[in-house]
Amino acid sequence: MRRLLLWMPLVLWFIEAVKGGLEVPQNVRIHAVNTQYVLKWDWRSQGAHRNVTFTAGYLLKSIRKKSGFISVCEHIMETHCDFCKIPFHYNGLFYFQVRAESGDEHSSWSQKTFEPEEHAELGPPSDVHVVPVNYMLKVNITDPKDCNNASMRQHLSFSYVIVYWKNASDLKNESKVTKLTTVVLSNLAPHTTYCLKVQLISDKFNKTSNFSRVACEKTLGDDDAPSGLNPDPHPAPALPVWPSYTLIFTFQSDQIRLLSISADSGLYQGVSKWIDARPHVAPCRKCASPVF
């Protein structure tokens, strides 16, 4: 069946050429990374049919159901169609198709079979950020995104392979496999620059992504700031340290009585004035001598 589908565009082109009608689009192909699917094709301008547009869509065939043709791009002049916003199933089987149109004429469909789990590439991590923490490096990885800017983890399970090495060194690379997005590389030499790159692997679909960009960072040492934080060359002025105060109140019916205060005399006088100015607060009769 798949061999027949591969030959179908050539057969349709031959039939249309004999009839003298519009040719079918040629070299139909799919650029697919994560869930970003773009159908592309080639077109040769045909003398009498210069004002040609294209319509592209797909047929979905899954295990449980088979749907009819769904149009995605209609009467477009470009030779590509973006299928990104279509709710595809990553383990589904699709038939992408496109035809040429001019006035009341149209060509036959040129079709391409597509299985995301087999044909779609895995993209590298969206971002890799490295932070030195003493003799270690903390690696923060951002998952690759689908076309709706959501993590690809909702479509398939994958792990990260972190490959790291000493910069300007002939030593063998080291690697670490993890499903986590925050990883600490330990047992590193102090004051040494390490470089790393990250790749995705999916065992279920037997896929690997390209590596991320290479990121390099230098480890710290004992003479550096604790916790891997470099001191700020322009520190903010120190805030004054205010004394702590303790106020002890008692509540009697609708009155509040201040029993004691732990503070200096200035604060005591201020609180006393505040109480005297409020008729619903009883005067402080036991605070003649502030408690220090």
C-alpha positions in Angstrom: 0.0 0.0 0.0 2.8 2.4 0.9 4.6 1.7 -2.4 1.4 2.5 -4.3 1.2 5.9 -2.4 4.7 6.7 -3.4 4.0 6.2 -7.0 0.6 7.9 -7.0 1.9 11.5 -7.7 3.7 10.4 -10.8 0.7 8.4 -12.1 -1.6 11.4 -11.5 0.8 13.7 -13.2 0.9 11.5 -16.3 -2.9 11.3 -16.4 -3.2 15.1 -16.2 -0.5 15.6 -18.8 -2.4 13.3 -21.3 -5.7 15.1 -20.6 -4.0 18.5 -21.1 -5.4 19.8 -17.8 -3.7 21.2 -14.7 -0.7 19.2 -13.5 -0.6 18.0 -10.0 1.8 19.8 -7.6 5.2 18.1 -7.6 7.7 17.1 -5.0 5.2 17.2 -2.1 7.1 16.9 1.2 6.6 17.6 4.9 8.8 19.6 7.2 8.0 18.3 10.6 9.7 19.2 13.9 7.9 18.4 17.2 4.3 19.2 16.2 5.1 22.0 13.7 4.0 20.4 10.4 4.4 22.3 7.1 3.4 20.8 3.8 5.5 22.0 0.9 5.4 21.4 -2.9 6.8 22.6 -6.2 4.9 24.1 -9.1 5.9 24.9 -12.6 3.9 27.7 -14.2 1.9 26.5 -17.2 1.4 29.0 -20.1 -2.4 29.2 -20.1 -2.7 28.6 -16.4 -0.8 31.5 -14.8 -3.2 32.4 -12.1 -3.0 29.2 -10.2 -4.0 28.8 -6.5 -3.7 25.7 -4.3 -5.9 24.0 -1.7 -4.3 21.7 0.9 -5.7 19.5 3.6 -5.6 16.1 5.2 -7.3 12.8 5.8 -7.0 11.3 9.2 -7.0 7.6 9.7 -6.7 6.4 13.3 -7.3 3.0 14.9 -10.8 3.8 15.9 -12.1 6.1 13.2 -11.6 7.4 9.7 -12.6 10.9 8.9 -13.2 12.7 5.6 -11.0 15.3 3.9 -10.4 18.4 6.1 -9.3 21.6 4.3 -6.6 23.6 6.0 -5.4 26.1 3.3 -7.8 27.1 0.5 -7.1 29.0 -2.7 -3.6 30.2 -1.6 -0.9 31.3 -3.9 2.0 30.1 -1.7 3.5 26.7 -2.3 3.3 25.7 1.4 0.6 25.2 4.0 1.1 25.3 7.8 -0.8 22.5 9.6 0.5 23.6 13.1 -2.9 24.5 14.7 -4.5 21.2 13.7 -5.2 18.9 16.7 -3.1 16.0 15.4 -2.6 12.8 17.3 1.1 12.0 17.6 0.5 8.3 17.0 -2.0 8.9 14.2 -1.8 8.2 10.5 -2.4 11.1 8.1 -2.7 11.6 4.3 -1.7 15.2 3.4 -2.9 16.3 0.0 -2.8 19.3 -2.2 -4.1 20.3 -5.6 -3.8 23.1 -8.1 -6.8 25.3 -9.1 -7.4 27.8 -11.9 -10.9 29.2 -12.5 -13.2 26.2 -12.8 -10.4 23.8 -13.4 -8.4 21.8 -10.8 -5.8 19.1 -10.8 -6.0 15.8 -9.1 -4.8 15.5 -5.5 -1.1 15.0 -4.9 -0.9 13.0 -1.6 1.7 12.4 1.0 1.5 9.8 3.9 2.5 11.1 7.3 3.0 9.5 10.7 4.2 11.9 13.3 5.8 9.3 15.5 7.8 8.0 12.6 8.4 11.1 10.4 8.4 14.1 12.7 11.8 15.1 14.1 12.5 15.9 17.7 13.7 19.4 18.3 16.4 20.2 20.9 15.7 21.8 24.2 14.2 25.3 24.0 16.9 26.7 26.3 19.9 25.5 28.4 21.1 27.8 31.2 24.2 27.0 33.3 24.9 28.5 36.7 28.1 27.8 38.8 27.6 26.7 42.3 30.9 26.2 44.1 32.7 23.2 42.6 29.5 22.3 40.7 27.4 23.4 37.7 23.6 23.7 37.9 22.1 23.0 34.5 18.5 24.4 33.9 16.9 22.8 30.8 13.7 24.1 29.2 11.6 21.4 27.4 11.1 21.7 23.6 7.7 23.3 22.7 4.9 22.2 20.4 3.3 24.7 18.1 1.0 25.8 20.9 4.0 26.7 23.1 3.3 23.8 25.5 5.9 21.2 26.6 6.4 18.2 24.2 6.1 16.0 27.3 2.3 16.0 26.7 2.9 14.2 23.4 5.7 11.7 24.3 8.1 10.7 27.0 11.7 11.5 26.6 15.0 11.9 28.5 17.9 14.3 28.3 21.5 13.4 27.6 23.9 16.0 28.9 27.4 15.8 27.4 30.1 17.9 29.2 33.8 18.3 29.0 36.7 20.6 30.2 37.2 23.4 27.8 40.4 23.2 25.7 41.0 19.7 26.9 41.7 16.4 25.1 40.0 14.4 27.9 37.1 12.2 27.0 33.6 13.7 27.3 31.4 12.7 30.1 27.6 12.3 29.9 24.6 12.1 32.2 21.1 10.9 31.3 18.1 12.3 33.2 14.4 13.1 32.9 14.8 16.1 35.1 15.0 19.7 33.9 17.3 20.8 36.7 20.5 18.8 37.0 23.7 19.4 39.1 27.0 18.3 37.7 29.3 17.5 40.6 32.9 16.4 41.2 34.2 19.1 39.0 37.6 20.9 39.3 37.5 24.5 40.8 38.2 27.5 38.7 37.8 25.4 35.5 35.7 26.2 32.5 33.4 23.4 31.4 31.3 23.2 28.3 28.2 21.2 27.7 25.4 20.4 25.2 22.0 18.7 25.7 20.1 16.2 23.4 16.7 14.6 23.7 16.2 10.9 23.3 12.9 9.0 23.0 13.3 5.2 23.5 9.7 4.5 22.6 9.9 6.1 19.2 13.7 5.5 18.8 14.4 9.2 18.2 17.1 11.6 19.0 17.2 15.4 18.6 20.0 17.6 17.5 22.1 18.9 20.3 21.4 22.3 21.9 23.9 25.1 21.5 27.1 24.7 23.4 27.1 26.5 26.8 30.3 27.1 28.8 30.7 28.2 32.4 33.6 28.4 34.9 33.3 26.7 38.3 34.0 28.6 41.5 36.3 27.8 44.4 36.8 28.3 48.2 37.8 32.0 47.8 34.6 32.8 45.9 31.3 33.9 47.4 29.3 31.1 49.2 26.6 29.2 47.3 28.1 30.1 44.0 27.0 33.7 44.0 29.5 36.3 43.0 29.6 39.4 45.2 27.8 42.4 43.8 30.4 45.1 42.9 27.9 47.8 43.7 26.1 46.5 46.8 23.0 48.3 48.0 23.4 50.4 51.2 22.8 48.4 54.4 19.3 49.0 55.9 19.2 50.2 59.5 18.5 47.6 62.1 15.4 48.6 64.0 14.9 47.3 67.6 12.0 44.9 68.2 9.1 45.9 70.4 6.7 44.0 72.4 3.3 45.4 73.3 1.0 43.5 75.8 -2.7 44.3 75.8 -5.7 43.1 77.7 -9.2 43.3 76.3 -12.0 44.2 78.7 -15.5 44.7 77.2 -15.1 47.5 74.6 -11.8 48.7 75.9 -8.2 47.8 75.1 -5.8 48.2 78.0 -2.0 48.4 77.4 -0.3 46.4 80.2 3.4 46.7 79.3 5.7 47.8 76.6 9.3 46.7 75.8 10.9 49.6 74.1 12.7 52.8 74.7 11.0 55.8 76.4 10.5 57.5 73.1 8.3 54.7 71.7 6.5 54.5 75.1 5.6 58.1 74.9 4.4 57.8 71.3 2.2 54.8 72.1 0.8 56.6 75.2 -0.2 59.6 73.1 -1.8 57.2 70.5 -3.9 55.6 73.3 -4.9 58.9 74.9 -6.2 60.1 71.6 -8.7 57.2 71.3 -11.6 57.1 73.8 -12.2 53.4 73.3 -8.7 52.5 74.5 -8.2 52.6 78.2 -5.2 54.6 79.4 -2.1 52.6 80.3 -2.0 52.6 84.1 0.8 50.0 84.5 3.3 51.5 82.1 4.8 54.3 84.2 8.1 52.4 84.0 8.6 50.8 80.6 9.8 47.2 80.7 13.2 46.9 78.9 
